C-alpha cells in the first residue's frame, strides 16, 4: 500500500495495554477493518519516563534517549502480538507507540489519523467490568469524535441489539446496526422505551383524564412506534424483532441483549460536548459498563 492509498483508506484504531482484554480489541478491530477494506492501526500508550530536570539537562537528554529506546522496544512487542492475534504480516498494519496518559493519547492519535473507529478492551468480567472500565475505555467512548467499539469476547450468535429513542442520534445508531447485521448475516433486535411518553400520559391523568383515555393513548403510541420500526426492518430487508416497552431505556436494551444472547449492542451518541457527555452517561455508559457483549457507541459525524 503506497502513501496515497493510506491517505484515502479508512483507519481502524485498536488501543492496547498488552493485557488480555485488549487482545480482544485487536481481534475485533482486525475483523472490522477486514470487512471494510480499512487499514488497521494498533496504538499503545506507555508511561512517560522523562522528568523535568531543568538544572541537569544532561540527565534530561539521557532520559529522552531511554524513553525513545523504551518506546521502540514496546513497538516491537505490540507488532509481534498483533501478528500473533490477527495473522497479519507487519506491512498489513501500523503500530503507534506514544507516552503519556492512555485515554488522551488514544484520543489524540484517533484524531490525527481520522480514525473511522476506535476499539478498546473492557477489563474484567461482566458484572465487575465497571471497576476497570471507567479509567480509559469509558472516557474514550465518551470523548472520541468517531464510533467506539468496547470489545468483549462473545460467541457469534448472529443477534445484534440496537437501542433507539427515535432521535437523530439513535437513527445514526440504527444505520450502524443495520450495516453490521448485513455484514455479519445477523438478525437485529430493535429495542426502545416509551417510558417518557408514559410519564406524560400519566401526568394527564392527574388533571382529570379518564383511565381508558390514558391507556388508549399509551397503546396507540406503542403500536405506532412498533409499526414504524418494523417497516424500517422490512424496507432494509433485515430479519429481526422490535421491542417497545415502558421500562427504562438502559433496562430495555440490557434485557434484550440478555434474552437474544446478542454478540453486539449498538447505542447512539451525539458529538463530544458537555451536554452530549451527560446524555451518554445516562444510558450508553450504563450499557458499555455492564453489557455481556461488545458495545458499539455509534457517534454521528460532526456537522
Residue pairs with C-beta under 8 A, 6 or more apart in sequence:
1 9
1 39
1 91
6 39
9 37
9 38
9 39
10 33
10 36
10 37
10 38
10 39
10 116
11 38
11 39
11 40
11 41
11 113
11 114
11 115
11 116
12 29
12 32
12 33
12 36
12 38
12 39
12 40
12 41
12 115
12 116
12 117
12 119
13 29
13 41
13 42
13 43
13 96
13 106
13 109
13 110
13 113
13 115
13 117
13 118
13 119
14 22
14 25
14 26
14 28
14 29
14 30
14 40
14 41
14 42
14 43
14 118
14 119
14 120
15 22
15 25
15 42
15 43
15 44
15 45
15 102
15 106
15 118
15 119
15 120
15 121
15 136
15 140
16 22
16 23
16 25
16 26
16 42
16 43
16 44
16 78
16 81
16 121
17 44
17 45
17 102
17 121
17 136
18 44
18 77
18 78
18 81
19 121
19 123
21 121
21 122
21 123
21 124
21 151
21 152
22 120
22 121
23 81
23 85
23 121
24 121
24 122
24 151
24 152
24 153
25 119
25 120
25 121
25 149
25 151
26 42
26 81
26 82
26 85
26 86
26 119
27 85
27 86
27 151
28 119
28 149
28 151
28 294
29 40
29 42
29 117
29 119
29 149
29 151
30 40
30 85
30 86
30 88
30 93
32 38
32 117
32 119
32 149
33 39
33 40
35 183
36 116
38 116
38 117
39 93
39 94
40 82
40 86
40 88
40 92
40 93
40 94
41 93
41 94
41 95
41 96
41 109
41 113
41 115
42 78
42 82
42 93
42 94
42 95
42 96
43 96
43 97
43 98
43 105
43 106
43 109
43 110
44 74
44 75
44 78
44 95
44 96
44 97
44 98
45 97
45 98
45 99
45 100
45 101
45 102
45 105
45 106
46 70
46 71
46 74
46 97
46 98
46 99
47 99
48 67
48 99
48 100
49 63
49 66
49 67
49 70
49 99
50 60
50 63
50 64
50 67
50 99
51 59
51 60
51 63
52 60
53 59
53 60
53 63
54 60
67 99
71 97
71 98
71 99
72 97
74 97
75 95
75 97
78 95
78 97
79 90
79 95
82 88
82 93
82 95
83 89
83 90
86 93
96 109
98 105
98 108
98 109
99 105
102 135
102 136
103 135
103 136
103 139
103 140
103 143
106 118
106 120
106 136
106 140
107 140
107 143
107 144
109 115
110 118
110 144
110 145
110 146
111 145
115 146
116 146
116 147
117 146
117 147
117 148
117 149
118 140
118 144
118 146
118 147
118 148
118 149
119 148
119 149
119 151
120 136
120 137
120 140
120 141
120 148
120 149
120 150
120 151
121 137
121 150
121 151
122 129
122 132
122 133
122 137
122 150
122 151
122 152
122 288
123 129
123 132
123 133
123 137
124 130
124 131
124 132
124 133
126 152
126 290
126 291
126 292
127 290
129 152
129 289
129 290
130 289
130 290
133 150
133 288
133 289
134 289
137 150
137 288
138 285
138 288
138 289
140 148
141 148
141 150
141 269
141 280
141 284
141 285
141 288
141 297
142 272
142 277
142 280
142 281
142 285
143 272
143 277
144 272
144 297
144 299
145 271
145 272
145 299
145 302
146 299
146 301
147 176
147 296
147 297
147 298
147 299
148 296
148 297
148 299
149 294
149 295
149 296
149 297
150 288
150 294
150 295
150 296
150 297
151 294
152 291
152 292
152 293
152 294
152 295
154 263
154 264
154 292
154 293
154 294
155 261
155 263
156 184
156 263
157 260
157 261
157 262
157 263
158 184
158 185
158 186
158 187
158 263
159 186
159 187
159 188
159 189
159 260
159 261
159 262
159 263
160 177
160 180
160 181
160 184
160 186
160 187
160 188
160 189
160 262
160 263
160 264
160 265
160 266
161 188
161 189
161 190
161 191
161 253
161 256
161 257
161 260
161 262
161 264
161 265
161 266
162 173
162 174
162 176
162 177
162 188
162 189
162 190
162 191
162 265
162 266
162 267
163 170
163 173
163 191
163 192
163 249
163 252
163 253
163 265
163 266
163 267
163 268
163 283
163 287
164 170
164 171
164 173
164 174
164 190
164 191
164 192
164 229
164 268
165 192
165 193
165 249
166 192
166 225
166 228
167 268
168 270
168 300
169 268
169 269
169 270
169 300
170 268
171 268
172 268
172 298
172 299
172 300
173 266
173 267
173 268
173 298
174 190
174 232
174 266
174 268
175 298
176 266
176 296
176 298
177 188
177 190
177 266
177 296
177 298
178 188
178 236
178 238
180 186
180 264
180 266
180 296
181 187
181 188
181 238
181 240
182 238
184 263
186 263
187 238
187 239
187 240
187 241
187 260
188 233
188 238
188 239
188 240
188 241
189 240
189 241
189 242
189 243
189 256
189 260
189 262
190 229
190 232
190 233
190 240
190 241
190 242
190 243
191 243
191 252
191 253
191 255
191 256
192 225
192 229
192 242
192 243
192 244
192 249
192 252
193 244
193 245
193 246
193 247
193 248
193 249
193 251
193 252
194 218
194 221
194 222
194 225
194 244
194 245
194 246
195 246
195 247
195 248
195 249
197 218
197 221
198 218
198 246
201 209
201 214
201 217
201 218
201 221
202 214
204 213
204 214
204 217
205 211
205 214
218 246
222 244
225 244
226 242
226 244
229 242
229 244
230 242
233 239
233 240
233 242
241 260
243 252
243 256
245 252
247 255
249 283
250 282
250 283
250 286
250 287
253 265
253 267
253 283
253 287
254 286
254 287
254 290
254 291
256 262
257 265
257 291
257 292
257 293
258 292
262 293
263 293
263 294
264 293
264 294
264 295
264 296
265 287
265 291
265 293
265 294
265 295
265 296
266 295
266 296
266 298
267 283
267 284
267 287
267 288
267 295
267 296
267 297
267 298
268 284
268 297
268 298
268 299
268 300
269 276
269 279
269 280
269 284
269 297
269 298
269 299
269 300
270 276
270 279
270 299
270 300
271 299
271 300
271 302
272 299
280 297
284 295
284 297
287 295
288 295
288 297
